[in-house]
Amino acid sequence: MYRAFIQIPYGPSFLNSNSSEGENLKPGIPKAGHPGAAAPASPSRFGATARSWLGNLLVFVAFLGLLSIKVIYNAGLSIPVAMLISIVVGIAAIWTGMFGRHLAMTGRKQRAVLASRAASLDPRAPVLYLRSFADDEKVAEAHQVNGFIQLSTEEEQFAKVFRRIGPFVAIGRPREKLPTLGATRFYAGDDEWRTKVDDLLSTARLVILRLSPTEGLLWELKEVVSRVEPNRLLLFLPNNYKYEPLKSLGEQWLPKPLPNLPGRRTAIGTLRGIVRFRADWSSEFVPARFSWLRVSLRSPISPHLQLMLRPVFNQLGVPWSKPRVGTLSIIFILMAFFAVITVLRIH
């Protein structure tokens, strides 16, 4: 279910909306007396950076530990002894790697808290991201290689693209200790969140609603349709839900039916595609688009999402640029080139 907990409203009117004469509210600290409004504590910059580096170092040590298992078997030890040492080293490496992964993720989230303070000063109209809290579990964890290596989360990659339009903001999960990586989280009490969401819907340059079969979606979608112009709304279609139930749910409030999906199924991450709207509420499905020239290990989704969103950028009058060719793509091309040269020389 969608619930709104908003911490730092954008724009001068929002910045002063929780203040009264005689109060001196610090940026990012919600007004006291609202249940569930407690925002994550602000960490120190040094501590957040230290946790990230230490976590990454432990992950690297764990990786070396796993590699050392092969060396143990080649050390001339008896098989039982080699097996025992390998098991001990393997368990230690896995534990170290998982702890390092947790430490690195915590540091990254603490740095995100610090970055949100600066983001709140961005004068541009925000990009509001609405979704079910349950979907955070699907897009909040970093993609992994061998369970350890930390790459960007899916929501971080959404933020990377949409911050070209405006500050990428979302509703914070109540009482969470640290925010999910990606959008800047906002927090507020139970008695004021609907008003704040309405304000944000009125001022947001773009509203993104990730469809899900939840009751909270009905209220969110109803409010969005009544307060947002069609060209300021995008629907994210996740690939972990069947589309027809989502289509029927959305059409309860949308003025016109949602488009049918093509037979060919494509996806990037958990995103199957995007629905954008014209001025008369007629809709267009923008399928997930993958480009072999823009393969990135660090951000495997954002360059392809940027390609998909070109018509949206044009519609909003925001400059759009083609994502650069990925380093992995260049490596693959060079490997293919040398493989062809090798084959030609042999023949």
C-alpha positions in Angstrom: 0.0 0.0 0.0 1.2 3.5 -0.8 1.8 5.7 2.2 3.5 9.1 2.0 6.1 10.2 4.5 7.7 13.4 3.3 10.7 15.0 4.8 12.1 17.9 2.7 9.5 19.5 0.4 10.9 21.2 -2.7 10.6 24.9 -3.3 10.3 27.9 -0.9 6.7 27.3 0.0 7.4 23.7 1.0 10.5 24.6 2.9 8.4 26.8 5.1 5.3 24.7 5.3 6.2 23.0 8.6 7.6 26.1 10.3 5.8 28.6 12.5 7.0 31.8 14.2 9.6 31.0 16.8 10.5 27.6 15.4 13.9 26.9 13.9 13.5 23.6 12.1 16.7 22.2 10.6 16.6 21.1 6.9 15.8 17.4 6.7 14.5 17.1 10.3 10.7 16.6 10.4 8.5 18.5 12.8 8.1 16.7 16.1 4.8 15.1 17.2 3.9 13.2 14.1 3.8 9.4 14.5 6.0 7.6 12.1 7.8 10.7 11.0 11.2 9.9 12.4 13.7 10.3 9.5 17.0 8.4 9.4 19.7 10.0 11.5 22.3 12.0 9.7 25.6 10.2 9.8 29.1 11.7 9.6 30.7 12.0 6.2 33.9 10.4 7.4 32.0 7.4 9.0 30.0 6.8 5.9 33.0 6.9 3.6 35.0 4.7 6.0 32.3 2.1 6.0 32.1 2.0 2.2 35.8 1.6 1.8 36.2 -1.0 4.6 33.3 -3.0 3.2 34.7 -3.0 -0.3 38.1 -4.0 1.2 36.5 -7.0 3.0 34.8 -8.0 -0.2 38.1 -8.0 -2.0 39.7 -10.0 0.8 36.8 -12.5 0.6 37.4 -12.8 -3.2 41.1 -13.6 -2.6 40.1 -16.1 0.0 38.0 -18.0 -2.4 40.8 -17.9 -5.0 43.2 -19.4 -2.4 41.2 -22.6 -2.2 42.7 -23.8 -5.4 46.1 -23.0 -4.1 45.4 -25.1 -1.0 44.6 -28.1 -3.2 47.8 -27.7 -5.1 49.9 -27.4 -2.0 50.6 -31.2 -1.7 48.6 -31.7 1.4 46.6 -34.9 2.0 43.1 -34.8 0.6 41.3 -34.8 4.1 43.5 -32.0 5.3 43.1 -30.0 2.1 39.3 -30.4 2.3 39.2 -29.3 5.9 41.3 -26.2 5.3 39.3 -25.4 2.2 36.0 -25.6 4.0 37.3 -23.4 6.8 38.7 -20.8 4.4 35.5 -21.0 2.2 33.2 -20.3 5.2 35.5 -17.5 6.4 35.6 -16.0 3.0 31.8 -16.1 2.6 31.2 -14.6 6.0 33.8 -11.9 5.4 32.3 -11.1 2.0 28.7 -10.9 3.2 29.7 -8.7 6.2 31.7 -6.5 3.8 28.8 -6.3 1.5 26.5 -5.2 4.3 29.1 -2.7 5.5 29.6 -1.2 2.1 25.8 -1.0 1.5 25.3 0.7 4.8 28.0 3.2 4.0 26.5 3.9 0.6 23.1 4.5 2.2 24.6 6.9 4.8 26.3 8.8 2.0 22.9 8.9 0.3 21.4 10.6 3.4 24.1 13.2 3.2 23.6 13.7 -0.5 19.9 14.3 0.1 20.6 17.4 2.1 22.3 18.9 -1.0 19.5 17.6 -3.3 16.9 19.5 -1.2 18.4 22.8 -2.3 17.9 22.0 -6.0 15.5 24.7 -7.3 14.1 22.6 -10.2 10.6 21.0 -10.0 11.0 17.4 -8.8 10.4 14.1 -10.5 8.1 12.2 -8.1 8.4 8.4 -8.0 5.4 6.5 -6.6 5.5 2.8 -5.9 4.5 0.1 -3.5 6.9 -0.3 -0.6 6.9 -4.1 -1.4 8.5 -3.3 -4.8 11.5 -1.7 -3.0 12.7 -5.2 -2.1 12.9 -6.0 -5.8 14.8 -2.9 -6.9 16.6 -1.8 -3.8 19.4 -4.4 -3.6 22.4 -3.9 -5.8 23.0 -6.4 -8.6 25.7 -8.8 -7.6 28.5 -10.8 -9.1 29.3 -14.0 -7.1 27.1 -12.6 -4.3 29.6 -9.9 -3.2 30.5 -7.2 -5.7 28.4 -4.1 -5.2 26.9 -2.5 -8.4 24.3 0.2 -8.7 20.8 -0.7 -7.5 18.0 -0.4 -10.1 16.5 2.6 -8.4 19.9 4.3 -8.3 20.0 3.9 -12.1 16.5 5.3 -12.4 17.7 8.3 -10.4 20.8 8.8 -12.6 18.6 9.2 -15.7 15.7 11.2 -14.2 17.9 13.7 -12.3 18.6 15.2 -15.7 14.9 16.4 -15.6 14.7 17.3 -11.9 15.4 16.1 -8.3 14.3 12.4 -8.2 12.2 12.1 -5.0 10.2 9.3 -3.4 8.2 8.5 -0.3 10.2 7.0 2.5 9.3 3.7 4.2 8.0 4.5 7.7 10.6 4.1 10.5 13.3 2.8 8.2 16.8 3.2 9.7 18.4 4.1 6.4 16.8 5.1 3.1 16.8 2.9 0.1 19.5 3.8 -2.5 18.2 5.9 -5.4 15.6 8.6 -5.0 15.8 11.2 -2.2 13.4 10.0 0.5 10.8 12.3 2.2 9.2 11.7 5.6 6.2 13.2 7.4 3.5 12.3 9.9 0.3 10.4 9.3 -1.8 13.5 9.6 -0.2 15.5 6.8 1.1 13.1 4.2 -1.9 13.3 1.8 -1.7 17.1 1.7 2.0 17.0 1.0 1.6 14.4 -1.8 -1.1 16.6 -3.4 1.3 19.5 -3.3 4.1 17.5 -4.9 1.7 16.2 -7.6 0.8 19.8 -8.4 4.4 21.0 -8.7 6.3 17.9 -10.0 7.6 18.2 -13.5 7.1 14.5 -14.0 5.3 11.8 -12.0 6.3 8.2 -12.3 3.9 5.5 -11.0 5.1 2.0 -10.8 2.1 -0.2 -11.3 1.3 -3.0 -8.8 -1.8 -4.9 -7.8 -2.3 -3.1 -4.5 -5.2 -1.2 -2.9 -3.0 1.8 -2.4 -2.5 2.1 -6.1 -6.1 3.1 -6.5 -5.8 6.2 -4.4 -2.5 7.2 -5.9 -3.7 6.7 -9.5 -6.9 8.6 -8.8 -5.0 11.5 -7.4 -2.5 11.5 -10.2 -5.2 11.5 -12.9 -7.1 14.3 -11.3 -4.1 16.6 -10.6 -1.5 15.8 -13.2 -1.5 16.6 -16.9 -1.2 13.6 -19.1 2.2 14.6 -20.5 3.6 14.7 -17.0 2.8 11.1 -16.1 4.7 7.9 -16.8 3.6 4.4 -15.8 6.3 1.8 -15.1 5.3 -1.7 -16.1 7.2 -4.2 -14.0 7.8 -7.7 -15.4 7.1 -9.5 -12.2 3.3 -8.9 -12.4 0.9 -10.0 -15.1 -0.1 -7.1 -17.3 -3.8 -7.8 -17.7 -4.7 -7.4 -14.0 -2.6 -4.2 -13.9 -4.4 -3.0 -17.1 -7.8 -3.6 -15.6 -6.8 -1.9 -12.3 -5.4 1.2 -14.1 -8.4 1.6 -16.4 -10.7 2.1 -13.4 -9.4 5.7 -13.2 -7.7 6.5 -16.5 -9.9 8.3 -19.0 -8.8 6.0 -21.8 -7.7 2.3 -22.0 -4.1 1.4 -21.6 -2.4 0.0 -24.7 -2.0 -3.7 -25.4 1.5 -5.1 -25.2 3.3 -6.5 -28.2 3.8 -10.3 -28.3 7.5 -10.1 -28.0 8.5 -9.8 -24.3 11.6 -7.7 -23.5 12.8 -6.3 -20.2 15.7 -4.4 -18.6 16.0 -5.3 -14.9 12.5 -5.5 -13.5 11.1 -3.1 -16.0 9.2 -4.5 -19.0 8.4 -1.1 -20.5 6.9 2.4 -20.0 3.5 3.8 -20.8 3.4 7.5 -21.7 0.4 9.7 -22.4 -0.6 12.3 -25.0 -2.7 15.4 -24.2 -6.0 13.5 -24.8 -5.0 10.7 -22.4 -4.4 8.3 -25.2 -1.4 6.1 -24.3 1.7 4.6 -26.0 3.7 1.7 -24.8 7.5 2.2 -24.9 9.1 -1.2 -24.8 12.3 -2.0 -22.9 15.2 -1.3 -25.3 18.6 -2.9 -25.1 21.7 -1.7 -26.9 24.7 -3.9 -27.3 26.8 -0.8 -27.8 26.0 0.5 -24.3 26.6 -2.4 -22.0 27.8 -1.2 -18.6 28.8 -3.3 -15.6 28.4 -0.5 -13.1 25.0 0.7 -14.4 23.5 -2.1 -16.6 20.1 -0.4 -16.8 20.5 3.4 -17.0 21.9 3.7 -20.6 19.1 1.6 -22.0 16.5 3.5 -20.0 17.9 6.8 -21.3 17.4 5.5 -24.8 13.8 4.6 -24.0 13.1 8.0 -22.6 14.1 10.1 -25.5 10.5 11.0 -26.5 9.7 11.8 -22.9 12.6 14.2 -22.7 11.6 15.8 -26.0 8.0 16.1 -24.8 9.1 17.9 -21.6 11.5 20.1 -23.5 14.5 18.8 -21.6 17.8 18.3 -23.5 18.5 14.6 -24.2 21.9 13.1 -25.0 22.7 9.7 -26.3 24.4 7.5 -23.6 28.1 6.9 -24.3 29.4 3.6 -25.7 30.0 1.2 -22.8 33.4 0.0 -21.8 32.3 -3.6 -21.8 30.9 -3.1 -25.3 34.3 -1.8 -26.5 36.0 -4.8 -24.9 33.6 -7.3 -26.5 34.1 -5.6 -29.9 37.9 -5.8 -29.6 37.7 -9.4 -28.5 35.5 -10.2 -31.5 37.8 -8.3 -33.8 40.9 -10.2 -32.6 39.1 -13.5 -32.7 38.2 -12.9 -36.4 41.8 -11.9 -37.2 43.0 -15.0 -35.5 40.7 -17.2 -37.5 41.7 -15.6 -40.8 45.4 -16.1 -40.0 44.8 -19.8 -39.3 43.0 -20.3 -42.6 
